[in-house]
Amino acid sequence: MNKYTNKIKINHRASFFIIGALILILSPLVRADTLQQQINNLQNQNAVAQGNVDSLQTEAKSFQDAINILQSQINAMQIAISANQQRISDLQNKIVKAQADLDYQKSVLASDVRAIYVGGSVSTIEQLASSKNMNVFVDQQTYQKAVEGKIQKTLTDIAQLQNQLNSQKAQVQQTLNLQQVQNAQLASDQQKQQSMLGYNQSQQDAYNQQIQSNQSKIVLLRQEQLAANKKLDSTGSLTTSGSCGGTYPSIATGIFGSWGCNYAHSSDFVPGCDYSDNWGMCNRECVSYTAWMVYSNYGISTNGFGNAKDWIFSAQRIGIPVGSTPKIGSVAIYTGGTYGHAMWVVGIEGSQVHVLSYNDNYDGNFYDHYVNSSSLTFIYFGG
């Protein structure tokens, strides 16, 4: 009796204990699907939250652009205000200087007038009487008129200059007042934009915290799901100390490169495969082993069949029958969990089926064990 048969008998004697254990396992198997639904819900929430974050980031950019534009306007307004403040200062200095000139001219003209009138009390008749002749009198009158005209012109010019300077100062002050009002409005608008940007950022932070929290929950749920999925084969026993078994080739070369049990296992949780078999399955995965067995026994390619839980639909699509009755040489499919699990049937013991498989515990190793057929669907590649 070969080693294979001995193992069957040993497991048969333990079948009563196995059945009891599998009854306890059924609950976690259902739980694995429930966990996946929770994971899907959290992922959907994260997708919505991420969409909101993306939208808020676009909105935040608009706020920041508006703030930058307002800041540029504020900077330009500050320059204009500073320029007008300088103009007002310059005009004020000119007004002060004009007043000083006016005061000086008045003092000079007063001195001239006193010189002409010799004390400021000489009448025209007295000037005529005291003149030596008419020519002297006329000269004195002409000079007096000239001085009076000069006085009037100087006072008028200075008054006009003062009025002009005061008018310019008033205009500049009015412009300055308007600019200061506009600048205050710009600052107020900028403050509002800053406030909106701050609120926007707080919303982003809240969504990001929600995403992070959900991601942490997903990690925990995946760990719990992994533990639940592993219980499917908890009654099995590893028949080799290494990674090979079940006629799976140790080294093979195909259309996707080298593969086999001497090559590294490609994890379910890593996108893509470091090594792929001839049917596009990741190396030392459960579906890679069943793909090998199906091709070796029936010459049927399962290229494109997908994850284990997808094999039932993929088989039916090409006319291969499926059912709930175990049959030696069929592929047993467990559809629970994220990916499901595929096994090759080599024996039947009542409600127990003897299966060979790879990667039961997500380790890429070969397993030879018994499972309860009630939770499985069978694909009959041999008809």
C-alpha positions in Angstrom: 0.0 0.0 0.0 1.5 3.3 -1.0 1.9 6.3 1.1 -1.1 7.9 -0.5 -3.4 5.1 0.6 -2.1 5.1 4.1 -2.9 8.7 4.4 -6.4 8.1 3.2 -7.0 5.5 5.9 -5.5 7.6 8.7 -7.7 10.5 7.6 -10.7 8.2 7.4 -10.3 7.2 11.1 -10.2 10.8 12.0 -13.2 11.7 9.8 -15.6 12.0 12.8 -13.4 14.7 14.4 -13.0 16.4 11.0 -16.7 16.6 10.4 -17.2 18.2 13.8 -14.4 20.7 13.1 -15.9 21.6 9.7 -19.2 22.3 11.3 -17.5 24.9 13.4 -15.7 26.3 10.3 -18.8 26.9 8.3 -19.7 30.0 10.4 -16.3 31.7 9.7 -16.7 30.9 6.0 -19.9 32.8 5.8 -18.3 35.5 8.0 -15.6 35.9 5.3 -18.1 37.1 2.8 -19.7 39.4 5.3 -16.2 40.8 6.0 -15.7 41.4 2.3 -19.0 43.3 2.1 -17.7 45.5 4.9 -14.5 46.0 3.1 -16.4 46.9 -0.1 -18.5 49.4 1.8 -15.4 51.0 3.4 -13.7 51.2 0.0 -16.8 52.8 -1.5 -16.8 55.3 1.3 -13.1 56.0 0.6 -13.8 56.5 -3.1 -16.5 59.0 -2.3 -14.3 60.8 0.3 -11.4 60.9 -2.1 -13.7 62.4 -4.8 -14.7 65.1 -2.3 -11.0 65.7 -1.4 -10.2 66.1 -5.1 -13.1 68.5 -5.6 -12.1 70.5 -2.5 -8.5 70.6 -3.7 -9.7 72.2 -7.0 -11.8 74.6 -5.0 -8.9 75.4 -2.7 -6.8 76.2 -5.7 -9.4 78.7 -6.8 -9.4 80.3 -3.3 -5.6 80.5 -3.3 -5.6 82.0 -6.8 -8.1 84.6 -5.6 -6.0 85.3 -2.6 -2.9 85.7 -4.7 -4.7 88.1 -7.1 -6.0 90.1 -4.2 -2.5 90.3 -2.7 -1.2 91.6 -6.0 -3.9 94.2 -6.0 -3.2 95.1 -2.4 0.5 95.5 -3.2 -0.2 97.7 -6.2 -2.6 99.8 -4.1 0.0 100.1 -1.3 2.5 101.5 -3.8 -0.1 104.0 -5.1 -1.0 105.0 -1.6 2.6 105.5 -0.7 3.1 107.6 -3.9 0.1 109.8 -3.1 1.1 110.2 0.5 4.5 111.4 -0.8 2.7 113.8 -3.2 0.7 115.2 -0.3 3.8 115.7 1.7 5.5 117.4 -1.2 2.5 119.7 -1.8 2.4 120.6 1.9 6.0 121.5 1.8 5.4 123.7 -1.2 2.4 125.3 0.6 4.6 126.1 3.6 7.3 127.5 1.3 4.7 129.6 -0.6 3.4 131.0 2.7 7.0 131.8 3.8 7.6 133.6 0.4 4.4 135.5 0.8 5.4 136.6 4.3 8.8 137.7 3.0 7.4 139.5 0.0 5.0 141.4 2.2 7.8 142.5 4.5 9.9 143.7 1.5 7.0 145.5 -0.1 6.1 147.2 3.2 9.7 148.5 3.4 9.4 149.8 -0.1 6.2 151.6 0.6 7.6 153.2 3.7 10.6 154.4 1.7 8.3 155.9 -0.9 6.1 157.7 1.5 8.8 158.7 4.0 6.9 157.5 7.0 3.8 156.5 5.2 1.8 159.9 5.7 2.7 162.0 2.7 -0.2 163.1 0.5 -0.2 163.7 -3.2 -0.4 167.5 -2.8 2.5 167.4 -0.3 4.5 165.3 -2.8 3.8 167.9 -5.5 4.7 170.8 -3.3 7.9 169.2 -2.2 9.0 168.3 -5.7 11.5 170.5 -7.4 9.7 170.3 -10.6 7.0 168.4 -12.5 9.3 165.8 -13.8 10.4 164.7 -10.4 6.7 164.6 -9.3 5.8 162.4 -12.3 8.7 160.1 -11.6 7.7 159.7 -8.0 4.1 158.9 -9.1 5.2 156.4 -11.7 7.5 154.7 -9.2 4.7 154.6 -6.7 2.3 153.0 -9.2 5.0 150.5 -10.2 5.5 149.5 -6.6 1.8 149.2 -6.0 1.4 147.0 -9.1 4.3 144.9 -8.0 2.7 144.5 -4.6 -0.6 143.5 -6.2 0.9 141.1 -8.7 3.1 139.4 -6.0 0.2 138.9 -3.7 -2.0 137.6 -6.5 0.6 135.2 -7.7 1.3 133.8 -4.2 -2.5 133.5 -3.5 -3.0 131.7 -6.8 -0.1 129.4 -6.0 -1.5 128.7 -2.6 -5.0 128.0 -4.0 -3.5 125.7 -6.7 -1.4 123.8 -4.1 -4.4 123.5 -1.8 -6.6 122.2 -4.7 -4.0 119.6 -5.7 -3.6 118.6 -2.1 -7.4 118.2 -1.7 -7.6 116.1 -4.9 -4.7 113.9 -3.9 -6.2 113.5 -0.4 -9.5 112.5 -2.0 -7.7 109.9 -4.2 -5.8 108.7 -1.1 -9.0 108.3 0.9 -10.6 106.3 -1.9 -7.5 104.1 -2.2 -7.5 103.5 1.5 -11.1 102.4 1.4 -10.4 100.1 -1.6 -7.3 98.7 0.1 -9.4 97.9 3.2 -12.0 96.2 1.0 -9.3 94.2 -0.7 -7.9 93.2 2.7 -11.4 92.2 3.8 -12.0 90.1 0.6 -8.6 88.5 1.1 -9.5 87.6 4.7 -12.8 86.0 3.5 -10.9 84.0 0.9 -8.4 82.9 3.6 -11.3 81.9 5.9 -12.9 79.9 3.1 -9.5 78.3 2.3 -9.1 77.4 5.9 -12.6 75.8 6.1 -11.8 74.0 2.8 -8.6 72.6 4.3 -10.4 71.5 7.5 -12.9 69.6 5.3 -10.0 68.0 3.4 -8.4 67.0 6.7 -11.7 65.5 7.9 -12.1 63.4 4.7 -8.5 62.4 4.7 -8.9 61.3 8.4 -12.0 59.3 7.3 -10.0 57.7 4.5 -7.1 56.8 6.8 -9.5 55.5 9.5 -11.3 53.3 6.8 -8.0 52.1 5.5 -7.0 51.0 9.0 -10.4 49.2 9.4 -9.8 47.6 6.0 -6.5 46.2 7.1 -8.0 44.7 10.2 -10.9 43.3 8.2 -8.5 41.8 5.7 -6.6 40.2 8.5 -9.8 38.8 10.0 -11.0 37.7 6.5 -7.7 36.0 5.9 -8.0 34.1 9.2 -11.6 33.1 8.3 -10.6 31.9 4.8 -7.7 29.9 6.2 -10.1 27.9 8.3 -11.5 26.4 5.2 -8.6 24.0 5.1 -7.7 23.8 8.8 -8.3 20.1 8.8 -5.7 19.4 6.1 -2.1 18.4 6.6 1.0 19.5 4.8 2.5 16.4 3.2 5.8 17.9 2.2 8.4 20.0 4.1 9.0 22.1 1.0 7.0 23.8 -1.6 6.4 21.0 -4.2 3.9 18.2 -4.4 0.9 16.8 -6.3 2.9 16.4 -9.6 3.2 20.2 -9.9 6.4 20.7 -11.9 9.5 21.9 -10.0 10.9 23.8 -13.0 9.0 24.6 -16.2 9.3 27.1 -19.0 6.3 28.5 -20.9 5.0 31.4 -22.9 5.1 33.6 -19.8 8.6 32.6 -18.8 9.9 30.2 -16.1 7.7 28.9 -13.4 7.2 25.9 -11.0 7.4 25.1 -7.3 11.1 25.8 -7.2 10.3 29.4 -8.1 8.9 32.0 -5.6 5.3 32.1 -4.8 3.4 35.2 -6.2 1.1 36.7 -3.5 -2.6 37.4 -4.1 -2.1 40.8 -2.5 0.7 42.0 -4.9 -0.5 43.2 -8.3 0.9 41.2 -11.2 3.1 38.0 -10.8 6.8 37.6 -10.5 6.3 34.2 -12.2 3.4 33.0 -14.3 2.5 29.5 -15.6 1.5 28.6 -19.2 -2.1 29.7 -18.5 -1.3 33.1 -17.0 -1.9 32.1 -13.4 0.4 33.3 -10.7 3.0 30.7 -9.7 2.1 28.3 -6.8 -1.4 29.7 -6.5 -4.4 27.3 -6.2 -5.6 28.1 -9.7 -2.1 27.5 -11.1 -2.1 24.0 -9.7 -5.6 23.1 -10.9 -4.8 24.7 -14.3 -1.8 22.3 -14.5 -3.9 19.3 -13.4 -6.7 20.1 -15.9 -4.3 20.4 -18.8 -2.2 17.4 -17.7 -5.3 15.1 -17.5 -7.7 16.5 -20.1 -5.6 18.8 -22.4 -7.9 21.7 -21.7 -6.5 25.2 -21.3 -8.0 27.4 -18.5 -6.2 30.5 -19.7 -8.3 33.5 -18.7 -10.4 31.7 -16.1 -9.5 34.3 -13.5 -9.6 33.9 -9.7 -10.9 30.6 -8.2 -14.4 32.0 -7.6 -14.6 33.0 -11.2 -13.9 29.4 -12.6 -17.5 28.3 -12.4 -18.8 30.9 -14.7 -15.7 30.6 -16.9 -16.2 26.9 -17.3 -19.9 27.2 -18.0 -19.1 29.8 -20.6 -17.2 27.2 -22.7 -19.7 24.4 -22.1 -18.0 22.6 -19.2 -20.6 21.2 -16.8 -20.6 22.0 -13.1 -22.5 20.6 -10.1 -22.7 20.0 -6.4 -21.8 16.3 -6.5 -18.1 15.5 -5.9 -16.3 13.5 -8.6 -12.7 12.3 -8.7 -10.8 14.2 -11.3 -13.0 17.3 -10.9 -12.0 20.7 -9.7 -13.6 21.7 -6.4 -14.3 25.4 -6.0 -15.0 27.3 -2.8 -16.5 30.7 -3.7 -16.2 32.4 -0.3 -13.7 35.1 0.6 -12.1 37.6 -1.7 -10.7 35.2 -4.4 -12.2 31.8 -3.5 -10.2 28.6 -3.6 -9.6 25.8 -6.2 -8.7 22.2 -5.3 -8.2 19.0 -7.3 -10.4 16.1 -6.2 -8.6 12.7 -5.7 -11.0 10.8 -3.4 -14.5 10.8 -1.8 -15.3 9.6 1.7 -19.0 10.2 2.3 -19.5 13.9 2.8 -15.7 14.4 2.8 -13.7 14.9 -0.3 -10.0 14.2 -0.5 -8.3 17.1 -2.3 -4.9 18.4 -3.4 -4.2 22.1 -3.6 -1.7 24.9 -3.3 -1.7 28.1 -1.3 -4.4 27.1 1.2 -2.8 29.3 3.9 -1.6 32.0 1.5 1.9 30.5 1.7 2.3 28.9 -1.8 2.8 25.4 -0.4 1.2 22.1 -1.4 -1.6 20.6 0.7 -3.1 17.1 0.8 -6.3 17.0 3.0 -10.0 16.5 3.4 -12.8 19.0 3.2 -16.6 18.9 3.5 -18.3 18.8 0.1 -21.4 20.8 1.2 -19.6 24.2 0.8 -18.1 23.4 -2.6 -19.1 23.5 -6.3 -17.4 21.0 -8.7 -16.3 21.5 -12.3 -16.3 18.4 -14.4 -13.6 18.9 -17.0 -13.6 15.2 -17.8 -17.3 15.2 -18.5 
